Amino acid sequence: MKNKMNEKVDNIDLVLKSTWLAVSKMYSDLAQDYDATAVQALTLLKIDPKDGTRSTNLGPKMAIEPTSLTRIIKLLEDNGYIYKEKTTNDKREVIIKLTDKGLNSRNLSKEVVLNFNKTVMEKIPNEKLEIFKEVMGEILQIANQLNNKK
């Protein structure tokens, strides 16, 4: 009996998308239990818990547009997860820092991510995971090359 994923090689994008959608749904459902979103949790994870993170560095770390990031930061600030602090060198530059509430939520988010990774590593042999990472890296390179041709 053939494995459905192996029947058509031209469906690599479908496998990638459906896998990511399932993982994304899992994270979204878990975040919803805490009246948050997966993107908010990801944002908290990308903020350095000790020194904070420059707002201009968050977008590239998360691969999202600045306008979307602005809305997320505003929401996190309004809900008491973060606060903004101007740098001493350049008053235009802002560092995003976690409040105690934000740090607690960040730690919870980190635990969820670590548990997911631990579960995957327990169920899939290390050799397969290494091949997976290698293949995903190659697919990323191909996609980036095709994007750069535009």
N, CA, C and O of each residue as an XYZ file, in Angstrom:
600
protein
N       0.837     -1.191      0.000
C       0.000      0.000      0.000
C       0.877      1.248      0.000
O       1.807      1.368      0.798
N       0.572      2.163     -0.893
C       1.364      3.377     -1.022
C       0.977      4.415      0.026
O      -0.190      4.545      0.397
N       1.973      5.143      0.488
C       1.737      6.274      1.387
C       1.215      7.430      0.544
O       1.783      7.734     -0.505
N       0.139      8.080      0.989
C      -0.470      9.156      0.190
C       0.519     10.271     -0.131
O       0.478     10.828     -1.228
N       1.421     10.611      0.817
C       2.366     11.701      0.583
C       3.347     11.350     -0.519
O       3.874     12.244     -1.181
N       3.602     10.072     -0.729
C       4.565      9.662     -1.747
C       3.929      9.499     -3.124
O       4.649      9.338     -4.109
N       2.614      9.537     -3.216
C       1.948      9.326     -4.500
C       2.246     10.444     -5.495
O       2.442     10.195     -6.684
N       2.278     11.670     -4.998
C       2.517     12.802     -5.890
C       3.589     13.710     -5.311
O       3.391     14.346     -4.276
N       4.704     13.762     -5.980
C       5.803     14.605     -5.537
C       5.440     16.086     -5.706
O       5.971     16.942     -4.999
N       4.544     16.378     -6.636
C       4.206     17.778     -6.899
C       3.339     18.396     -5.803
O       2.940     19.554     -5.923
N       3.039     17.655     -4.741
C       2.229     18.190     -3.653
C       3.052     18.570     -2.425
O       2.513     18.627     -1.320
N       4.335     18.829     -2.600
C       5.198     19.211     -1.482
C       4.639     20.443     -0.788
O       4.619     20.507      0.441
N       4.191     21.412     -1.558
C       3.641     22.627     -0.939
C       2.395     22.321     -0.110
O       2.170     22.947      0.926
N       1.592     21.369     -0.558
C       0.395     20.989      0.187
C       0.758     20.322      1.513
O       0.129     20.594      2.536
N       1.767     19.452      1.501
C       2.224     18.792      2.725
C       2.757     19.840      3.702
O       2.438     19.810      4.891
N       3.573     20.768      3.192
C       4.108     21.835      4.042
C       2.980     22.671      4.643
O       2.965     22.940      5.844
N       2.049     23.072      3.804
C       0.970     23.945      4.260
C       0.058     23.240      5.259
O      -0.274     23.814      6.296
N      -0.349     22.021      4.971
C      -1.269     21.331      5.880
C      -0.590     21.004      7.213
O      -1.235     21.043      8.262
N       0.709     20.682      7.178
C       1.435     20.435      8.422
C       1.523     21.713      9.240
O       1.261     21.706     10.443
N       1.894     22.821      8.580
C       1.998     24.078      9.314
C       0.631     24.520      9.845
O       0.544     25.035     10.960
N      -0.413     24.331      9.078
C      -1.748     24.707      9.546
C      -2.149     23.907     10.790
O      -2.759     24.454     11.708
N      -1.808     22.616     10.822
C      -2.124     21.784     11.989
C      -1.339     22.253     13.220
O      -1.894     22.335     14.316
N      -0.067     22.556     13.042
C       0.751     23.050     14.154
C       0.233     24.414     14.601
O       0.100     24.672     15.797
N      -0.054     25.273     13.652
C      -0.572     26.607     13.956
C      -1.901     26.535     14.706
O      -2.127     27.285     15.656
N      -2.778     25.629     14.273
C      -4.068     25.452     14.955
C      -3.859     24.970     16.386
O      -4.540     25.424     17.306
N      -2.921     24.055     16.570
C      -2.623     23.556     17.906
C      -2.182     24.710     18.820
O      -2.672     24.843     19.942
N      -1.254     25.539     18.328
C      -0.781     26.675     19.114
C      -1.904     27.693     19.349
O      -2.026     28.244     20.443
N      -2.713     27.938     18.330
C      -3.825     28.889     18.472
C      -4.843     28.414     19.501
O      -5.318     29.196     20.324
N      -5.173     27.131     19.448
C      -6.129     26.573     20.412
C      -5.597     26.672     21.839
O      -6.340     27.008     22.761
N      -4.312     26.381     22.018
C      -3.709     26.476     23.344
C      -3.678     27.924     23.831
O      -3.960     28.194     24.998
N      -3.336     28.847     22.944
C      -3.288     30.267     23.314
C      -4.676     30.777     23.677
O      -4.827     31.588     24.590
N      -5.682     30.302     22.964
C      -7.057     30.722     23.198
C      -7.512     30.361     24.621
O      -8.329     31.069     25.211
N      -6.987     29.271     25.161
C      -7.301     28.888     26.542
C      -6.865     29.960     27.540
O      -7.360     30.006     28.666
N      -5.935     30.822     27.117
C      -5.413     31.885     27.985
C      -5.803     33.275     27.467
O      -5.154     34.271     27.786
N      -6.872     33.324     26.666
C      -7.350     34.588     26.084
C      -6.262     35.332     25.318
O      -6.142     36.553     25.416
N      -5.476     34.583     24.559
C      -4.407     35.167     23.763
C      -4.434     34.538     22.369
O      -5.270     33.686     22.066
N      -3.502     34.980     21.538
C      -3.345     34.380     20.217
C      -1.944     33.796     20.106
O      -1.052     34.150     20.876
N      -1.760     32.913     19.156
C      -0.447     32.312     18.932
C       0.570     33.384     18.535
O       1.738     33.291     18.914
N       0.150     34.387     17.786
C       1.059     35.457     17.362
C       1.501     36.286     18.565
O       2.658     36.699     18.645
N       0.582     36.530     19.501
C       0.956     37.253     20.715
C       1.984     36.441     21.504
O       2.967     36.993     21.998
N       1.756     35.129     21.621
C       2.683     34.258     22.340
C       4.048     34.256     21.653
O       5.082     34.325     22.318
N       4.049     34.176     20.322
C       5.302     34.205     19.570
C       6.036     35.524     19.804
O       7.257     35.540     19.965
N       5.300     36.614     19.823
C       5.906     37.921     20.052
C       6.588     37.950     21.415
O       7.722     38.413     21.537
N       5.899     37.457     22.436
C       6.482     37.428     23.778
C       7.752     36.571     23.797
O       8.714     36.897     24.493
N       7.750     35.477     23.034
C       8.928     34.608     22.974
C      10.126     35.294     22.313
O      11.275     34.976     22.620
N       9.857     36.220     21.419
C      10.929     36.895     20.690
C      11.500     38.098     21.451
O      12.468     38.713     21.002
N      10.903     38.432     22.597
C      11.385     39.555     23.402
C      12.367     39.018     24.442
O      12.038     38.109     25.204
N      13.558     39.579     24.468
C      14.565     39.156     25.441
C      14.035     39.419     26.849
O      13.696     40.557     27.176
N      13.960     38.376     27.692
C      13.346     38.537     29.010
C      14.132     39.440     29.971
O      13.563     39.980     30.920
N      15.431     39.602     29.727
C      16.252     40.426     30.633
C      16.404     41.855     30.135
O      16.143     42.808     30.868
N      16.827     41.998     28.883
C      17.172     43.317     28.361
C      16.117     43.923     27.445
O      16.239     45.080     27.044
N      15.086     43.158     27.110
C      14.113     43.643     26.147
C      14.666     43.516     24.735
O      15.784     43.043     24.531
N      13.871     43.942     23.770
C      14.267     43.834     22.362
C      13.855     45.109     21.640
O      12.760     45.627     21.856
N      14.728     45.606     20.792
C      14.399     46.789     19.995
C      13.184     46.470     19.126
O      13.088     45.389     18.545
N      12.279     47.406     19.049
C      11.061     47.174     18.264
C      11.391     46.912     16.800
O      10.693     46.146     16.135
N      12.446     47.538     16.296
C      12.832     47.344     14.895
C      13.392     45.948     14.638
O      13.438     45.508     13.490
N      13.816     45.249     15.684
C      14.353     43.896     15.519
C      13.275     42.824     15.595
O      13.504     41.692     15.171
N      12.114     43.158     16.122
C      11.059     42.154     16.292
C      10.479     41.671     14.969
O      10.308     40.468     14.773
N      10.178     42.586     14.065
C       9.572     42.222     12.775
C      10.355     41.165     12.024
O       9.798     40.134     11.648
N      11.671     41.410     11.794
C      12.471     40.405     11.089
C      12.547     39.072     11.842
O      12.574     38.015     11.212
N      12.580     39.106     13.168
C      12.636     37.861     13.951
C      11.373     37.035     13.768
O      11.403     35.808     13.861
N      10.261     37.716     13.505
C       8.971     37.035     13.417
C       8.485     36.859     11.985
O       7.504     36.158     11.737
N       9.168     37.492     11.053
C       8.789     37.435      9.638
C       7.365     37.943      9.416
O       6.570     37.323      8.710
N       7.058     39.097     10.042
C       5.761     39.728      9.806
C       5.955     41.199      9.441
O       6.990     41.799      9.731
N       4.959     41.745      8.816
C       5.003     43.129      8.346
C       4.971     44.102      9.523
O       4.359     43.811     10.551
N       5.625     45.259      9.380
C       5.642     46.255     10.460
C       4.246     46.706     10.919
O       4.033     46.925     12.111
N       3.297     46.845      9.986
C       1.958     47.291     10.393
C       1.268     46.252     11.276
O       0.584     46.604     12.237
N       1.449     44.983     10.952
C       0.882     43.917     11.786
C       1.557     43.904     13.153
O       0.898     43.747     14.181
N       2.865     44.068     13.152
C       3.614     44.068     14.404
C       3.182     45.236     15.292
O       3.074     45.085     16.509
N       2.941     46.376     14.695
C       2.491     47.548     15.457
C       1.187     47.245     16.183
O       1.029     47.596     17.352
N       0.253     46.594     15.495
C      -1.029     46.238     16.136
C      -0.825     45.253     17.284
O      -1.445     45.384     18.339
N       0.041     44.273     17.075
C       0.300     43.265     18.108
C       0.947     43.920     19.329
O       0.553     43.651     20.464
N       1.934     44.775     19.093
C       2.615     45.457     20.196
C       1.639     46.328     20.971
O       1.663     46.351     22.201
N       0.786     47.038     20.259
C      -0.216     47.893     20.918
C      -1.135     47.050     21.794
O      -1.411     47.415     22.937
N      -1.608     45.933     21.267
C      -2.499     45.049     22.016
C      -1.801     44.480     23.259
O      -2.388     44.442     24.340
N      -0.554     44.042     23.101
C       0.203     43.508     24.239
C       0.444     44.583     25.296
O       0.399     44.318     26.497
N       0.699     45.787     24.827
C       0.910     46.900     25.761
C      -0.397     47.251     26.483
O      -0.405     47.438     27.699
N      -1.490     47.337     25.736
C      -2.799     47.663     26.334
C      -3.233     46.615     27.358
O      -3.919     46.937     28.328
N      -2.827     45.354     27.138
C      -3.215     44.271     28.039
C      -2.197     44.010     29.155
O      -2.341     43.065     29.931
N      -1.168     44.861     29.224
C      -0.228     44.788     30.340
C       0.859     43.741     30.250
O       1.444     43.370     31.267
N       1.143     43.252     29.044
C       2.184     42.244     28.873
C       3.566     42.864     28.648
O       4.588     42.283     29.016
N       3.579     44.043     28.044
C       4.844     44.710     27.707
C       4.740     46.198     28.020
O       3.658     46.734     28.259
N       5.894     46.842     28.010
C       5.937     48.300     28.047
C       7.082     48.756     27.153
O       8.002     47.992     26.863
N       7.014     49.995     26.726
C       8.035     50.537     25.827
C       8.953     51.451     26.622
O       8.528     52.166     27.529
N      10.212     51.402     26.254
C      11.211     52.248     26.902
C      12.086     52.860     25.822
O      12.626     52.144     24.978
N      12.229     54.174     25.843
C      13.091     54.821     24.848
C      14.548     54.591     25.232
O      14.891     54.550     26.413
N      15.403     54.442     24.217
C      16.828     54.240     24.498
C      17.454     55.567     24.897
O      16.933     56.633     24.571
N      18.557     55.495     25.595
C      19.230     56.723     26.018
C      19.973     57.375     24.859
O      20.122     58.597     24.824
N      20.441     56.566     23.910
C      21.213     57.091     22.774
C      20.328     57.838     21.772
O      20.639     58.960     21.373
N      19.248     57.216     21.381
C      18.386     57.751     20.327
C      16.944     57.686     20.808
O      16.372     56.603     20.926
N      16.365     58.828     21.081
C      15.008     58.882     21.651
C      13.941     58.326     20.700
O      12.825     58.027     21.124
N      14.286     58.190     19.417
C      13.323     57.625     18.464
C      13.267     56.114     18.566
O      12.288     55.486     18.165
N      14.324     55.543     19.104
C      14.407     54.085     19.192
C      13.734     53.596     20.477
O      13.912     54.165     21.554
N      12.954     52.518     20.323
C      12.175     52.000     21.446
C      12.570     50.552     21.726
O      12.748     49.742     20.816
N      12.701     50.261     23.017
C      12.956     48.880     23.434
C      11.676     48.361     24.061
O      11.075     49.014     24.914
N      11.265     47.170     23.623
C      10.070     46.520     24.156
C      10.529     45.631     25.312
O      11.401     44.777     25.148
N       9.926     45.846     26.486
C      10.280     45.048     27.660
C       9.041     44.356     28.210
O       7.916     44.832     28.053
N       9.277     43.225     28.855
C       8.187     42.434     29.423
C       7.830     42.921     30.828
O       8.708     43.250     31.626
N       6.553     42.961     31.112
C       6.098     43.175     32.477
C       6.135     41.820     33.179
O       6.449     40.810     32.549
N       5.821     41.784     34.461
C       5.756     40.492     35.157
C       4.713     39.590     34.502
O       4.930     38.391     34.329
N       3.578     40.188     34.141
C       2.524     39.420     33.462
C       3.041     38.882     32.130
O       2.776     37.731     31.783
N       3.771     39.696     31.389
C       4.340     39.287     30.109
C       5.379     38.191     30.273
O       5.439     37.258     29.472
N       6.203     38.306     31.319
C       7.219     37.292     31.575
C       6.570     35.956     31.931
O       7.023     34.905     31.478
N       5.516     35.994     32.737
C       4.796     34.762     33.081
C       4.192     34.116     31.835
O       4.278     32.901     31.654
N       3.584     34.932     30.980
C       2.988     34.408     29.738
C       4.068     33.894     28.794
O       3.868     32.892     28.108
N       5.203     34.572     28.755
C       6.317     34.133     27.914
C       6.803     32.759     28.386
O       7.038     31.865     27.573
N       6.950     32.599     29.692
C       7.403     31.320     30.239
C       6.418     30.199     29.926
O       6.823     29.077     29.622
N       5.142     30.502     29.999
C       4.107     29.523     29.664
C       4.193     29.144     28.181
O       4.118     27.967     27.826
N       4.351     30.152     27.325
C       4.481     29.910     25.882
C       5.716     29.068     25.583
O       5.672     28.153     24.760
N       6.809     29.384     26.253
C       8.050     28.628     26.052
C       7.857     27.165     26.447
O       8.341     26.259     25.769
N       7.148     26.949     27.546
C       6.878     25.586     27.998
C       6.063     24.809     26.962
O       6.334     23.635     26.709
N       5.067     25.464     26.365
C       4.237     24.825     25.341
C       5.087     24.412     24.139
O       4.963     23.296     23.635
N       5.945     25.317     23.690
C       6.808     25.033     22.540
C       7.781     23.901     22.865
O       7.976     22.994     22.055
N       8.385     23.954     24.042
C       9.330     22.903     24.435
C       8.639     21.546     24.553
O       9.199     20.521     24.165
N       7.415     21.547     25.092
C       6.666     20.286     25.207
C       6.333     19.705     23.834
O       6.421     18.495     23.628
N       5.952     20.573     22.898
C       5.662     20.091     21.542
C       6.921     19.477     20.927
O       6.883     18.381     20.369
N       8.039     20.206     21.040
C       9.294     19.700     20.483
C       9.705     18.385     21.143
O      10.164     17.467     20.464
N       9.544     18.290     22.452
C       9.888     17.065     23.177
C       9.025     15.899     22.687
O       9.528     14.796     22.475
N       7.731     16.147     22.510
C       6.819     15.104     22.033
C       7.221     14.624     20.642
O       7.245     13.423     20.374
N       7.536     15.568     19.763
C       7.966     15.202     18.406
C       9.244     14.370     18.474
O       9.359     13.350     17.794
N      10.206     14.804     19.296
C      11.487     14.083     19.380
C      11.328     12.700     20.010
O      12.105     11.791     19.716
N      10.326     12.536     20.874
C      10.080     11.220     21.461
C       9.455     10.254     20.455
O       9.669      9.044     20.536
N       8.689     10.783     19.515
C       7.945      9.935     18.587
C       8.650      9.707     17.255
O       8.351      8.747     16.545
N       9.583     10.588     16.921
C      10.281     10.463     15.636
C      11.771     10.271     15.902
O      12.384     11.064     16.617
N      12.356      9.214     15.327
C      13.788      8.953     15.551
C      14.661     10.134     15.106
O      14.346     10.840     14.148
N      15.761     10.321     15.831
C      16.666     11.435     15.571
C      17.174     11.453     14.125
O      17.325     12.523     13.536
N      17.436     10.278     13.555
C      17.936     10.224     12.172
C      16.919     10.833     11.199
O      17.285     11.552     10.269
N      15.644     10.533     11.430
C      14.592     11.084     10.568
C      14.477     12.594     10.762
O      14.282     13.331      9.796
N      14.596     13.053     12.000
C      14.520     14.499     12.267
C      15.668     15.247     11.595
O      15.480     16.351     11.085
N      16.850     14.648     11.596
C      17.992     15.283     10.938
C      17.759     15.387      9.431
O      18.056     16.415      8.824
N      17.233     14.333      8.837
C      16.909     14.366      7.404
C      15.830     15.410      7.135
O      15.915     16.167      6.168
N      14.813     15.447      8.001
C      13.745     16.438      7.879
C      14.320     17.859      7.880
O      13.973     18.672      7.024
N      15.191     18.150      8.833
C      15.786     19.496      8.933
C      16.600     19.821      7.681
O      16.554     20.938      7.167
N      17.341     18.832      7.205
C      18.158     19.025      6.008
C      17.261     19.322      4.799
O      17.519     20.260      4.045
N      16.221     18.525      4.623
C      15.300     18.711      3.490
C      14.589     20.063      3.603
O      14.460     20.783      2.614
N      14.130     20.403      4.806
C      13.442     21.689      4.985
C      14.388     22.856      4.683
O      13.972     23.861      4.107
N      15.641     22.722      5.066
C      16.636     23.754      4.754
C      16.815     23.916      3.254
O      16.930     25.033      2.749
N      16.838     22.803      2.551
C      16.977     22.848      1.086
C      15.737     23.454      0.432
O      15.848     24.237     -0.511
N      14.563     23.094      0.930
C      13.318     23.670      0.393
C      13.307     25.180      0.639
O      12.897     25.950     -0.230
N      13.755     25.598      1.816
C      13.832     27.029      2.126
C      14.764     27.744      1.166
O      14.445     28.831      0.684
N      15.917     27.144      0.882
C      16.857     27.735     -0.075
C      16.232     27.864     -1.461
O      16.374     28.896     -2.117
N      15.545     26.824     -1.899
C      14.902     26.852     -3.217
C      13.851     27.957     -3.271
O      13.791     28.725     -4.232
N      13.024     28.028     -2.227
C      11.977     29.062     -2.187
C      12.604     30.453     -2.184
O      12.121     31.349     -2.876
N      13.676     30.642     -1.410
C      14.345     31.947     -1.372
C      14.965     32.293     -2.725
O      14.913     33.447     -3.151
N      15.549     31.310     -3.400
C      16.110     31.551     -4.731
C      15.020     31.961     -5.706
O      15.205     32.890     -6.493
N      13.890     31.278     -5.660
C      12.776     31.613     -6.560
C      12.198     32.982     -6.230
O      11.781     33.710     -7.132
N      12.167     33.341     -4.958
C      11.675     34.669     -4.562
C      12.613     35.766     -5.033
O      12.167     36.859     -5.382
N      13.904     35.484     -5.045
C      14.882     36.492     -5.461
C      14.912     36.716     -6.969
O      15.485     37.701     -7.437
N      14.297     35.808     -7.736
C      14.265     35.951     -9.191
C      13.199     36.940     -9.643
O      13.173     37.334    -10.809
N      12.322     37.344     -8.733
C      11.211     38.245     -9.113
C      11.717     39.616     -9.481
O      10.926     40.495     -9.824
